[in-house]
Amino acid sequence: MTQDQTAEFVDLYNRLESAIREAYDVPREVGAVAWLIKNERGFGGVRDALDYCREVRNLLQHNERVGGEYAVVPSPAMLDLLRQTTLRVERMPRSIDLCTKAADVCSAAMGDRVLPVMARMAERSYTHAPILEDGRVVGVFSESTLMAYLVRDEIVEVGEKDTFAALAGLLPVGAHGGAETFAFVAEDALATEVAGMFRESLRRSERLGMVFVTAHGDEGERMLGVITAWDMAAFF
């Protein structure tokens, strides 16, 4: 039975390495588990245990059996760790799986009136609304955009007929100031990659308001969906 556990451990470890290489495109010459430990903060809770498994596997791989038997027998907990980690990597969601699809996003066009959109945002407790043109993101309306508009033009209120065209200079994704940023990501990007974008923004003391999902992560492509920090809570 104990020898069967060791054989299962080796098989599970190899399966984990294959899953990591496929998911993250890790080169063959790089140790896949070592790469995961070093680069994926989302696995920080099991980093030390995985590193221990790596050391055990190296021992088993580089040392011959004694009397036809393995010298080390991994524990059931180690086997379970490898199973769970492998499943987690194999089932890692992509950005397209996490996002709110474009059809369900509170968005607007440049010719739309501002007040009705603001009412929809307030009703749904949304803080941002992408401004779309032919399905492409050409800007973002937010609470800070409105404040900047009122201050810049010394306006007391937004008129019933005012459209987003009046705010055109304040809407582009790069026009919101350093405190708030936006990003684009490919639809097949791993959830951990998107989580890393939010963590990096926090490290820079910035607020990543939204991540827009497109086919290849290009700003000029049609928006497929939107990801916010709330969507990524499980990966932080």
One Martini backbone bead per residue (centre of mass of N, CA, C, O) as a GRO file, in nm:
protein
  236
    1MET     BB    1   0.058   0.062  -0.022
    2THR     BB    2   0.295   0.262   0.009
    3GLN     BB    3   0.399   0.227  -0.284
    4ASP     BB    4   0.141   0.331  -0.415
    5GLN     BB    5   0.163   0.621  -0.304
    6THR     BB    6   0.424   0.693  -0.453
    7ALA     BB    7   0.322   0.646  -0.740
    8GLU     BB    8   0.092   0.852  -0.717
    9PHE     BB    9   0.263   1.097  -0.659
   10VAL     BB   10   0.417   1.101  -0.927
   11ASP     BB   11   0.167   1.123  -1.108
   12LEU     BB   12   0.052   1.386  -0.984
   13TYR     BB   13   0.295   1.564  -1.036
   14ASN     BB   14   0.297   1.532  -1.346
   15ARG     BB   15   0.012   1.646  -1.385
   16LEU     BB   16   0.070   1.924  -1.268
   17GLU     BB   17   0.289   2.008  -1.464
   18SER     BB   18   0.114   1.987  -1.719
   19ALA     BB   19  -0.101   2.194  -1.633
   20ILE     BB   20   0.089   2.435  -1.605
   21ARG     BB   21   0.204   2.440  -1.893
   22GLU     BB   22  -0.069   2.478  -2.035
   23ALA     BB   23  -0.179   2.733  -1.883
   24TYR     BB   24   0.126   2.908  -1.880
   25ASP     BB   25   0.349   2.835  -2.083
   26VAL     BB   26   0.580   2.652  -1.977
   27PRO     BB   27   0.878   2.560  -2.020
   28ARG     BB   28   1.052   2.263  -2.018
   29GLU     BB   29   1.321   2.383  -1.869
   30VAL     BB   30   1.105   2.448  -1.651
   31GLY     BB   31   0.988   2.424  -1.344
   32ALA     BB   32   0.657   2.425  -1.287
   33VAL     BB   33   0.624   2.435  -0.978
   34ALA     BB   34   0.838   2.650  -0.928
   35TRP     BB   35   0.693   2.864  -1.097
   36LEU     BB   36   0.433   2.880  -0.935
   37ILE     BB   37   0.557   2.960  -0.662
   38LYS     BB   38   0.694   3.230  -0.774
   39ASN     BB   39   0.436   3.366  -0.963
   40GLU     BB   40   0.171   3.263  -0.790
   41ARG     BB   41  -0.011   3.421  -0.546
   42GLY     BB   42  -0.275   3.238  -0.542
   43PHE     BB   43  -0.070   2.997  -0.402
   44GLY     BB   44   0.041   3.091  -0.117
   45GLY     BB   45  -0.104   2.886   0.087
   46VAL     BB   46   0.080   2.631  -0.067
   47ARG     BB   47   0.384   2.683  -0.116
   48ASP     BB   48   0.539   2.510   0.098
   49ALA     BB   49   0.406   2.238   0.030
   50LEU     BB   50   0.494   2.231  -0.269
   51ASP     BB   51   0.798   2.246  -0.213
   52TYR     BB   52   0.807   1.978  -0.064
   53CYS     BB   53   0.708   1.807  -0.300
   54ARG     BB   54   0.944   1.879  -0.484
   55GLU     BB   55   1.166   1.750  -0.309
   56VAL     BB   56   1.051   1.464  -0.309
   57ARG     BB   57   1.050   1.422  -0.614
   58ASN     BB   58   1.355   1.460  -0.655
   59LEU     BB   59   1.437   1.221  -0.481
   60LEU     BB   60   1.283   1.004  -0.648
   61GLN     BB   61   1.416   1.070  -0.929
   62HIS     BB   62   1.748   1.066  -0.828
   63ASN     BB   63   1.678   0.788  -0.679
   64GLU     BB   64   1.710   0.480  -0.623
   65ARG     BB   65   1.598   0.197  -0.539
   66VAL     BB   66   1.553  -0.015  -0.252
   67GLY     BB   67   1.480  -0.325  -0.316
   68GLY     BB   68   1.245  -0.203  -0.515
   69GLU     BB   69   1.200   0.045  -0.320
   70TYR     BB   70   1.089   0.315  -0.183
   71ALA     BB   71   1.219   0.544   0.059
   72VAL     BB   72   0.955   0.720   0.010
   73VAL     BB   73   0.636   0.813   0.174
   74PRO     BB   74   0.380   0.978   0.111
   75SER     BB   75   0.126   1.142   0.228
   76PRO     BB   76  -0.210   1.188   0.206
   77ALA     BB   77  -0.188   1.502   0.214
   78MET     BB   78  -0.007   1.527  -0.038
   79LEU     BB   79  -0.200   1.400  -0.236
   80ASP     BB   80  -0.431   1.602  -0.192
   81LEU     BB   81  -0.278   1.854  -0.275
   82LEU     BB   82  -0.224   1.769  -0.569
   83ARG     BB   83  -0.515   1.733  -0.653
   84GLN     BB   84  -0.623   2.021  -0.588
   85THR     BB   85  -0.416   2.183  -0.754
   86THR     BB   86  -0.475   2.057  -1.026
   87LEU     BB   87  -0.774   2.134  -1.042
   88ARG     BB   88  -0.727   2.438  -1.019
   89VAL     BB   89  -0.564   2.464  -1.281
   90GLU     BB   90  -0.761   2.317  -1.482
   91ARG     BB   91  -1.012   2.524  -1.371
   92MET     BB   92  -0.915   2.788  -1.458
   93PRO     BB   93  -1.039   3.075  -1.517
   94ARG     BB   94  -1.134   3.304  -1.745
   95SER     BB   95  -1.220   3.615  -1.826
   96ILE     BB   96  -1.487   3.527  -1.975
   97ASP     BB   97  -1.599   3.381  -1.711
   98LEU     BB   98  -1.597   3.646  -1.509
   99CYS     BB   99  -1.751   3.835  -1.668
  100THR     BB  100  -1.954   4.084  -1.763
  101LYS     BB  101  -2.147   4.095  -2.007
  102ALA     BB  102  -2.214   4.331  -2.237
  103ALA     BB  103  -2.534   4.304  -2.222
  104ASP     BB  104  -2.511   4.362  -1.884
  105VAL     BB  105  -2.393   4.637  -1.920
  106CYS     BB  106  -2.365   4.969  -1.818
  107SER     BB  107  -2.405   5.158  -2.102
  108ALA     BB  108  -2.294   5.397  -2.362
  109ALA     BB  109  -2.331   5.676  -2.572
  110MET     BB  110  -2.252   5.983  -2.687
  111GLY     BB  111  -2.573   6.047  -2.757
  112ASP     BB  112  -2.649   6.011  -2.478
  113ARG     BB  113  -2.806   6.080  -2.198
  114VAL     BB  114  -2.699   6.128  -1.879
  115LEU     BB  115  -2.929   6.099  -1.665
  116PRO     BB  116  -3.042   5.811  -1.729
  117VAL     BB  117  -2.773   5.670  -1.670
  118MET     BB  118  -2.744   5.761  -1.379
  119ALA     BB  119  -3.002   5.618  -1.285
  120ARG     BB  120  -2.907   5.330  -1.351
  121MET     BB  121  -2.658   5.333  -1.173
  122ALA     BB  122  -2.804   5.388  -0.903
  123GLU     BB  123  -2.993   5.138  -0.910
  124ARG     BB  124  -2.716   4.935  -0.938
  125SER     BB  125  -2.454   5.052  -0.804
  126TYR     BB  126  -2.284   5.205  -1.016
  127THR     BB  127  -1.960   5.371  -1.103
  128HIS     BB  128  -1.956   5.264  -1.409
  129ALA     BB  129  -1.959   5.358  -1.775
  130PRO     BB  130  -1.927   5.258  -2.073
  131ILE     BB  131  -1.822   5.397  -2.383
  132LEU     BB  132  -1.967   5.324  -2.698
  133GLU     BB  133  -1.838   5.226  -3.035
  134ASP     BB  134  -1.916   4.965  -3.202
  135GLY     BB  135  -1.834   4.810  -2.916
  136ARG     BB  136  -1.622   5.016  -2.836
  137VAL     BB  137  -1.400   5.164  -2.622
  138VAL     BB  138  -1.402   5.537  -2.567
  139GLY     BB  139  -1.498   5.530  -2.258
  140VAL     BB  140  -1.561   5.665  -1.915
  141PHE     BB  141  -1.813   5.682  -1.676
  142SER     BB  142  -1.807   5.871  -1.366
  143GLU     BB  143  -1.797   6.035  -1.079
  144SER     BB  144  -1.533   6.188  -1.153
  145THR     BB  145  -1.628   6.296  -1.422
  146LEU     BB  146  -1.855   6.473  -1.318
  147MET     BB  147  -1.685   6.651  -1.133
  148ALA     BB  148  -1.493   6.758  -1.353
  149TYR     BB  149  -1.715   6.894  -1.522
  150LEU     BB  150  -1.824   7.093  -1.309
  151VAL     BB  151  -1.553   7.233  -1.249
  152ARG     BB  152  -1.447   7.314  -1.528
  153ASP     BB  153  -1.745   7.464  -1.615
  154GLU     BB  154  -1.913   7.570  -1.377
  155ILE     BB  155  -2.144   7.361  -1.308
  156VAL     BB  156  -2.444   7.289  -1.135
  157GLU     BB  157  -2.585   7.117  -1.372
  158VAL     BB  158  -2.746   6.865  -1.549
  159GLY     BB  159  -2.904   6.850  -1.827
  160GLU     BB  160  -3.156   6.680  -1.993
  161LYS     BB  161  -2.992   6.714  -2.289
  162ASP     BB  162  -2.734   6.606  -2.202
  163THR     BB  163  -2.449   6.459  -2.332
  164PHE     BB  164  -2.151   6.286  -2.361
  165ALA     BB  165  -2.020   6.489  -2.561
  166ALA     BB  166  -1.965   6.711  -2.337
  167LEU     BB  167  -1.740   6.488  -2.203
  168ALA     BB  168  -1.521   6.385  -2.407
  169GLY     BB  169  -1.243   6.485  -2.266
  170LEU     BB  170  -1.309   6.287  -1.993
  171LEU     BB  171  -1.350   5.973  -2.105
  172PRO     BB  172  -1.101   5.855  -2.164
  173VAL     BB  173  -0.907   5.607  -2.022
  174GLY     BB  174  -0.652   5.832  -1.993
  175ALA     BB  175  -0.839   6.086  -1.839
  176HIS     BB  176  -0.854   6.005  -1.504
  177GLY     BB  177  -0.598   5.981  -1.386
  178GLY     BB  178  -0.377   5.820  -1.162
  179ALA     BB  179  -0.603   5.713  -0.952
  180GLU     BB  180  -0.744   5.604  -1.229
  181THR     BB  181  -0.783   5.296  -1.405
  182PHE     BB  182  -0.752   5.103  -1.716
  183ALA     BB  183  -0.809   4.781  -1.885
  184PHE     BB  184  -0.692   4.515  -2.100
  185VAL     BB  185  -0.809   4.178  -2.196
  186ALA     BB  186  -0.804   3.868  -2.280
  187GLU     BB  187  -1.035   3.611  -2.293
  188ASP     BB  188  -0.790   3.383  -2.214
  189ALA     BB  189  -0.718   3.492  -1.954
  190LEU     BB  190  -0.626   3.438  -1.653
  191ALA     BB  191  -0.737   3.506  -1.342
  192THR     BB  192  -0.453   3.559  -1.217
  193GLU     BB  193  -0.378   3.788  -1.410
  194VAL     BB  194  -0.602   3.983  -1.328
  195ALA     BB  195  -0.534   3.993  -1.028
  196GLY     BB  196  -0.250   4.116  -1.077
  197MET     BB  197  -0.355   4.389  -1.179
  198PHE     BB  198  -0.488   4.476  -0.912
  199ARG     BB  199  -0.240   4.449  -0.728
  200GLU     BB  200  -0.059   4.652  -0.882
  201SER     BB  201  -0.241   4.900  -0.839
  202LEU     BB  202  -0.213   4.900  -0.530
  203ARG     BB  203   0.096   4.931  -0.522
  204ARG     BB  204   0.052   5.223  -0.682
  205SER     BB  205  -0.201   5.369  -0.564
  206GLU     BB  206  -0.437   5.259  -0.741
  207ARG     BB  207  -0.741   5.249  -0.941
  208LEU     BB  208  -0.898   4.973  -1.083
  209GLY     BB  209  -1.196   5.000  -1.223
  210MET     BB  210  -1.148   4.836  -1.507
  211VAL     BB  211  -1.175   4.536  -1.709
  212PHE     BB  212  -1.148   4.477  -2.049
  213VAL     BB  213  -1.291   4.242  -2.266
  214THR     BB  214  -1.123   4.093  -2.537
  215ALA     BB  215  -1.001   3.892  -2.766
  216HIS     BB  216  -0.674   4.032  -2.737
  217GLY     BB  217  -0.656   4.309  -2.558
  218ASP     BB  218  -0.762   4.534  -2.746
  219GLU     BB  219  -0.891   4.853  -2.765
  220GLY     BB  220  -1.017   4.820  -3.076
  221GLU     BB  221  -1.208   4.616  -2.965
  222ARG     BB  222  -1.466   4.450  -2.878
  223MET     BB  223  -1.665   4.430  -2.608
  224LEU     BB  224  -1.733   4.142  -2.396
  225GLY     BB  225  -1.649   4.266  -2.106
  226VAL     BB  226  -1.644   4.300  -1.736
  227ILE     BB  227  -1.401   4.366  -1.471
  228THR     BB  228  -1.391   4.360  -1.123
  229ALA     BB  229  -1.291   4.335  -0.802
  230TRP     BB  230  -1.538   4.164  -0.717
  231ASP     BB  231  -1.477   3.926  -0.922
  232MET     BB  232  -1.173   3.879  -0.763
  233ALA     BB  233  -1.191   3.807  -0.456
  234ALA     BB  234  -1.095   3.496  -0.459
  235PHE     BB  235  -0.780   3.595  -0.561
  236PHE     BB  236  -0.674   3.774  -0.298
   0.00000   0.00000   0.00000
